[in-house]
Amino acid sequence: MSNLRSFIINRIGWDLYLKPFMYKKLPSGLGWPATMGSLCALLFILQALTGMFLAMYYVPSPDLAYESINYIMNEVSMGRILRGIHHWGGGAMVVLVFIHMMHGFFAGTFKAPRELTWVAGVVLTVVSANIPKDIPVIGDFTTRLMLGGDRVSGLTLTRFFSMHMLLLPGLMLGFIGFHIYLVRIHGVADPLASDAVGKKHVKPFPQHIYRFYPEHLFKSTMASVIVLGVIFLLAIYGQIPFEGKAGTLDPDYLPRPEWYYMWLFQILTFFPGSVEVIGSLVIPIGGVAILFGMPWLSQSKWRGVADRPIATAMGALCLIGIIYLTLMGFGGARSYGRIIPVPDRSLNASELKGLQLFVELDCAYCHNINGRGGRIIGPDLANVVVRDRSQAWLIKFIKDPQAESRWTTMPKYNLDEESLKALADFVLALDFKEHRMKIISRTDVKAGNTK
């Protein structure tokens, strides 16, 4: 047995490589945030394993993709739980990577000699077929490559599945390995080495031996048990999104990314049309460039939060902005256009035609009526008569909004004169100071039942 043990220890390089790795001393003051890196690596492995099993049953084709997901959910043993683990694990990994990066930012761990360690950890991958098209010169080529042509087709699903299963995991694995390698070379930043307001920090307790094994590994294991426990509970009891079959028409459907990318999606709503490139390319790439440059932008040798008030304030403002934009994104993702508030009176022929146009043109995508029925992007259309809006003014604005207000994001509507008058008359009819409000459904409007 001793010979076998010696053989294995010698062949796997225990004394030369693994033992120094396992028993390496770490800063004694490391807290629970230091377990984030281990948690991210664990969740990546979890995603790889569950993704491998799900790929055995998933068919990336427009005709069979929906049926294969349905089969996984209802026929495969523990298929629903596996899909749930993969879904919630992906969200947890994104959140923990973000927290890990923000902790490094506020703790100043990107400073020398850990510049490349920080750069390797700030790898942001955004999968979107609408962003690459804005890249100058190669944008159209990149979009065609991802979509498999000029528009979404069966090839699009196949290519995105290939990127999801092969390209992105391969890139992530490479950066994770490089990041861990640099951490092992330069070590984990000592939280007690930070100075405050130029004064040397006094360690509040004597140092004790703190190694990767068993001290840090035990702490990481405890954190992993908690995180995995939450993911398993969500997989068992949580509701996993299961959208309709491709090609199924849903007039109320709003395409939305995963919740953790909602803030990026919300930014796009502020830059429509020709300036879309600002929200889709300039702001995201600019933000990533700043993160990459942080080790060289911050010249101060101090790492403490109190020693870097400007950087701390900017980081806090970014966090507040991300939270605010995420909440705005969810607010705009709610169902809209299913009800239309109208005055409780008989509408004349022109107003009824305007009501039909309001539904057909999907005006509720941007406009509420008396605070109900739509989304909060454009102004509320109730009581515009109080604001001295006339039929002539509304017609000109609907026909060419930018001619009346250069800051509006409302698109032009190439309607005939009769339709423009009808839509203006309907908006003017929304006077709830003179008449009570009643609610009619979108379905009733389409059926011609508006009484």
Residue pairs with C-beta under 8 A, 6 or more apart in sequence:
8 14
9 15
12 18
21 184
21 212
22 211
22 212
22 213
23 211
23 212
23 213
24 184
24 211
24 212
25 209
25 210
25 211
26 34
26 187
26 188
26 210
26 211
26 212
26 215
26 216
27 187
27 188
27 189
27 190
27 191
27 192
27 193
27 210
28 192
28 207
28 208
28 209
28 210
29 190
29 191
29 192
29 203
30 188
30 191
30 210
30 216
31 191
32 219
32 223
33 99
33 100
33 103
33 107
34 188
34 216
34 219
35 216
35 219
35 220
35 223
35 224
36 96
36 99
36 100
36 103
37 100
37 179
37 180
37 183
38 220
38 223
38 224
39 96
39 220
39 223
39 224
39 227
40 93
40 96
40 97
40 100
40 176
41 176
41 180
42 224
42 227
42 228
43 89
43 92
43 93
43 96
43 227
44 93
44 172
44 173
44 176
46 85
46 89
46 228
46 231
47 86
47 89
47 90
47 93
47 169
48 169
50 82
50 83
50 85
50 86
50 89
51 86
51 165
51 169
53 82
54 72
54 82
54 83
54 86
55 165
57 68
57 71
57 72
57 76
57 79
58 65
58 68
58 69
58 72
58 161
59 65
59 67
59 68
60 157
60 158
60 160
60 161
61 154
61 157
61 158
62 153
62 154
62 157
62 246
62 247
65 157
65 246
66 245
66 246
69 83
69 242
71 79
72 79
72 80
72 82
72 83
73 79
73 80
73 83
73 240
73 242
74 80
76 82
80 235
80 240
81 232
81 235
81 236
82 235
83 235
83 240
84 234
84 235
84 236
84 238
84 240
85 231
85 232
85 235
87 235
87 240
87 241
88 231
88 234
88 235
88 238
89 231
90 258
91 258
91 259
91 260
92 227
92 230
92 231
94 258
94 260
95 260
96 227
98 260
100 121
101 121
101 122
101 291
102 315
102 319
103 109
104 110
104 118
104 121
105 291
105 294
105 311
105 315
106 305
106 312
106 315
107 189
107 191
107 194
107 303
107 305
108 189
108 194
108 298
108 302
108 303
108 304
108 308
109 117
109 118
109 189
109 303
110 117
110 118
110 294
110 295
110 298
111 295
111 298
111 301
111 303
112 295
113 186
114 182
114 186
114 189
114 295
115 295
115 296
116 182
117 179
117 182
117 183
117 186
118 294
118 295
119 292
119 295
120 175
120 178
120 179
120 182
121 179
122 288
122 291
122 292
123 171
123 172
123 175
124 284
124 288
125 168
125 171
125 172
126 261
126 264
126 284
127 160
127 163
127 164
127 168
128 280
129 143
129 146
129 147
129 152
129 156
130 280
131 280
131 281
131 284
132 139
132 142
132 143
132 146
133 139
133 140
133 142
133 143
134 276
134 277
134 280
134 281
135 142
135 281
144 150
145 159
146 156
146 159
146 160
146 163
147 153
147 155
147 156
147 159
148 154
148 155
148 156
148 158
148 159
149 155
149 156
189 303
192 201
192 203
193 201
193 303
194 201
194 302
194 303
194 304
194 307
195 201
195 302
195 303
195 304
195 307
196 302
196 304
196 306
196 307
197 304
197 306
197 307
198 302
198 307
201 304
209 215
210 216
244 250
244 253
251 337
251 362
251 442
252 335
252 336
252 337
252 338
254 332
254 333
254 336
256 262
256 265
256 329
256 333
257 264
257 265
259 326
259 330
262 325
262 326
262 329
262 330
262 333
263 321
263 322
263 323
263 325
263 326
263 329
264 284
265 329
266 325
266 326
266 328
266 329
266 332
267 279
267 283
267 284
267 325
268 276
268 279
268 280
269 279
269 332
269 377
270 279
271 277
271 278
271 279
271 280
272 409
273 409
290 297
298 308
298 311
300 307
300 308
302 308
305 312
306 312
331 376
332 375
332 376
332 377
334 375
336 364
336 365
336 373
336 374
336 375
337 359
337 362
337 364
337 365
337 373
337 374
337 442
338 373
338 441
338 442
339 372
339 373
339 439
339 440
339 441
339 442
340 355
340 358
340 359
340 364
340 369
340 373
340 439
340 440
340 441
340 442
340 445
341 369
341 370
341 372
341 373
341 382
341 430
341 432
341 437
341 438
341 439
342 355
342 369
342 429
342 430
342 437
342 438
342 439
342 440
342 450
343 429
343 430
343 431
343 432
343 434
343 435
343 436
343 437
343 438
344 435
344 436
344 437
344 438
345 435
346 451
347 355
347 426
347 429
347 450
348 425
350 421
350 422
350 425
350 426
351 422
351 425
351 426
351 429
352 450
353 418
353 419
353 422
353 426
354 422
354 423
354 424
354 425
354 426
354 427
354 429
355 426
355 445
355 450
356 445
357 363
357 415
357 419
357 422
357 423
357 426
358 364
358 423
358 426
359 442
359 445
359 446
361 413
361 423
363 374
363 381
364 373
364 374
364 375
365 374
365 375
365 377
366 374
366 375
366 377
366 378
366 410
367 374
367 375
367 377
367 378
367 379
367 380
367 381
368 374
368 375
368 376
368 380
368 381
368 382
369 380
369 381
369 382
369 430
370 380
370 382
370 383
370 430
370 432
370 437
371 380
371 382
372 439
377 409
378 409
378 410
381 427
381 430
382 430
382 431
382 432
383 430
383 431
383 432
383 433
384 394
384 427
384 428
384 430
385 428
385 431
386 431
386 433
389 427
389 428
391 421
391 424
391 425
391 428
393 404
394 423
394 424
394 427
394 428
395 417
395 420
395 421
395 424
396 403
396 404
397 404
397 405
397 410
398 413
398 415
398 420
398 423
398 424
399 412
399 413
399 414
399 415
399 420
400 412
401 408
401 410
401 411
401 412
402 408
402 412
413 420
415 423
440 450
444 450
